[in-house]
Amino acid sequence: MTFRPWIALWLNFADDHLDRHPTVDAYAAAKARIFANQQSTDWAVVNADDPTVMARSRGIAAQRVMFSPSGNLADGFLVDGDWIVRRTATTLERLIPVSAVELNGRHMLNNVVAAAAVATVAGVPTGAMTHALRGFHGLEHVMEPVGRVGGVQFVNDSKATNVEAARRSIESFEGGVVALVGGRFKGGDLRELREPLSVHGRGVVAIGEAAPLVREALHDVVPVVMASSMADAVALGYEAARPDGVVLLAPACASFDWFKDYAERGRVFKEEVGKLRDRVERTR
């Protein structure tokens, strides 16, 4: 491997891709290779709250810059009140007002903190960072608002292809979440969704090959129903979320059972939401 990034960013680590890597440790080692060819003039931006990221980046040649989703960091990038800031032992530099971040979910704000660290290292002015964020509502298939049918909100997070990403998605809402979970299972522990669903969830619609695993892991926390297609899943999710909940596509799995990739899965979800809206409006 000859790839040598001037700035490398490692956001976090969670069990994933265990259908391709023999162990979790092997997967972590593969992720850490991003730092392998860096030199002392390069930079590594790392998550100070993630023990795997910190352990795997210890002793690398690049200069480490840290960010902290929790805000417990004496030297680095974090959220302090209404600002994303850079803190040192002697200074606190305000970089971006939190109000400029127009994205759903605390985890998306954490991603902006990491991006602010990279941008600062690269020499981007703070005003340009703020300007870039205002009016940016995210990427397709990443916590993407799809609209409402009656009082039910639909959100497409098809890119949440592992358990940790799905957990963060569910936690982004106050409550009433009906999560569409499943697909081609690629490792991890679906039981990690139990706690966020017990707090934020109203139900689960299990989809794809992993549907039996989803039901087994979660059926005693929230009601779980099985869907035979995305159209079925959207309709079942809508009924479970009425009158004022959220139907959230947060699969925690790969898409290759029913779809060619996560993007097709997200597009089909949105198409089925549109069809549902048409049916509901015709009956009014």
N, C-alpha and C positions, 0 to 999 in steps of 0.2 A: 504494500500500500504506500503510495507516494503523496496522497492528499495532505496538504498542509494549510489549514485555514488561518488567516491572520487573527480572526476572532472566532472562537468556538463557544457555543451556548449549549448547556445541558439543563433543561428545564426541571426534570424530575425523573424518578424511576419507579416503575410498577411492573408486576408480573405481566408479560405479554409475549406474543409470538412463540409460545412454547410448543407450537406445532412445527416450528422450524429450528429452534434451539434446544439442545438436549437437556439443559438445566437453566434455572434462573441465573445462576452464577455465570454461565457461559453467555447468556444474553447481556448481562451487565458488562462483562468484559468486551463484548462486541460494541456496545454503546460507547465505552470508554476509549475506544480506538480513535475517536475524533481528536483526542489530544496527543496521539502518539508521535506525530512528526512536528509538533509545534516547538518553537524555540523560545529563548528568553525574551525576544522582542515581540512575541505574540501574546494574545490574551485569551483566557478561559473564563467565561461568565458562568457561575455555578450557583445552584440553589443551596443556601446555607442551612435550610431546614430539612434537607433530604440526606439521611445518613449514608445511603449508597453513593449518591453523587459526590458527597464530601470525601468519603473514603477512597473512591476510585480516582479522584482528581488530586489526592494528596501526593506531593513529590513530583508533579509534572514539571516540565521545563517552562511552560508558559506562566505569565503573571495571572494569578487568580483574582477575579473580581466577584464579589458575592452579592446576591440579592436574597431577600427574606420575605416569603409570603406572610409569615406570622408577625413581622415587624420587630422581632427580637434580634437586632443586629447592631453592634456598636460601630461598624465600619462597612458601609455598603449601601445598597439601594433598597428602599422599602416604602410603604405607605405610612405617612405620619399625619393623622388628622385628615384634612381635605386635600393633601398634596402627596404626589410621588416625589420623594426626596433622595438626595445623596447625603449620607451621614458619614462624617469622619470623627476622629477623637476631639476635634476642635471646632468643626463647622457643621452647619446644616443648610444644604443648598436646595431650594425649591426648584423642581424641574417641570412638572406637569400638574395642573389642577385635576383632581379626580373627576370633576364635573365634565372634563373634556372626553372622558372615556364613555362612549355610548354603546357598551357591549353588555350582554346579559351574563350574570354569574361572577362570583368572587374569583373563580379560577381564571376567568378572562382578564380581570384586573391584574392578577398576579403575572399573567403573560405580558401585559403592558409594562409592568415594573421591570421584568427581564429585558424586554425590548428597549426600555429607556436606558438600562445599563449598557447594552450593546451600542446604542446610538451615541451615548456619552463618550464611550471609549473611541468610537469612530469620529468624534468631533462634530456631531450634529448639534446645531444651536437649539436651545430649549424652545424657542418660539416656533421653530420648524416642527419639532415633535408635537407640540400642542395643535398646530395647524393641521398636521397629518391625521390626527385622531378625531378632530371635530367633524362630525358628519359621517364617520366610518362606522358602519353598523355590523361589521364582521364579514366572514366569508361564507359562501354557500355551504350548507351541510354542517356548519359549526354553530350551534345554538342559534339557528336561523329562525326568526319568527315567520310562521306560515300564514297566520291570520286567525280569525275567530269564526266559529259556527255557533250562533247564539251566544251564550256566555262562556263557551269553552274555547280556550286558547290552544293552538297547535304549534309545536316547536320541533324543528328538524335538527337533531344532533347526530346524524348518521355517522359522522366521523368519530363518534365515541365508541371505538371498536375494542376497547378493553374495559375491565371492571372498574379501574380507578377513574377513567374518564366518565363512565356512566354514573359513578357515585357523585362526582363533582357536578354533573348535569342535574341530577335529582336534587342536590343540595342548593341549587340556585333559586329554587322557588319556595315560597313560604309554606305552601301546602297544596293539597288537592291534586297531586301528580299521579297520573296514570301512565306508567312507563311501558313502552314497547321494547321488550328485551329478548334477545336471542339472535340466532343466525348460525354460523359455523363456529363452534367453540374452539378457542385457541389457547386455552389455559387460564389460570387465575382461579380465584375463589368467588363464585357468585354469591356466597353467603355474606360477603362484605357489603352487599347492597341492602341487607336486612336493616341495619341501623338507620341509614338515611330514609329508607322507605317507611320505617315505623314512625318517623318524625314528619316527613314531607309527603308521604305517599297516600294514595287512595286505592290503588290497585295496580296490577301488572297484566299486560297482554303478552303471552309467551309466543314467540315466532320462530320459524325455521327449525333446523336440525336440533338445535339446543333446547327447544321448548320443554322437553321432559326434564332436563337438568334445571332449567329455570323454575319450573313448577316445584320440583323437589326442594330446591334451595330456599324458596320464598313463600310457599303456599300458606305457612302458618303465621306469616307476618301481615300480609295483605291478601285480599282475594286475587287469585290468579286464574285467568281464562286462557284457553288455547286458541290460536288463530291459524287458519289454513292458507291464508294469503295476506298480502298487504291490504287489500280492500277489506277483507274480513277484520284485520287488526285495527284499521282506522275506525270502522263502524263500531266494533266492540269497545275500543278506547273511548269513543265519543259517548256511548251509553254509560260507561262507568264513570266518566268525568263530569257528566251533567249534574247540576246546572252551571257550575262556575269553576270547574277545574282546569287542569292542563294535561293535554295529551302530548307526551314527550317521547320522540323516537331517540332512545339512548340504548343501543343494542348490546353493548358490552361484548360483542362478538364480531367476527368477520362476516362478510356479506355473500360469500361465494357459494352458498347453498341455493339461494333464490335469484341472485343477481351477479352481474359480472364484476361489480366493485361497489364501494360505499356510495359513490356519487349516483349510480343508477338507483340504488336503494333509496337514497334521499329524494331523487326526482320522482320516483314512483309514489313515495309517501305523499309528496306535495300534490301530485296528480289526483290521488285518491281523496285527499282532503278537499280539493276543488270539486270533485264529483259529489262528495257528501254534502258540501255546501249547496250545490245545485238542487239535490234531492230535498234537503231540508227547506230551502226557500220555496220550492214548488208546492210543498204541503201547507204553507202558511196561508 
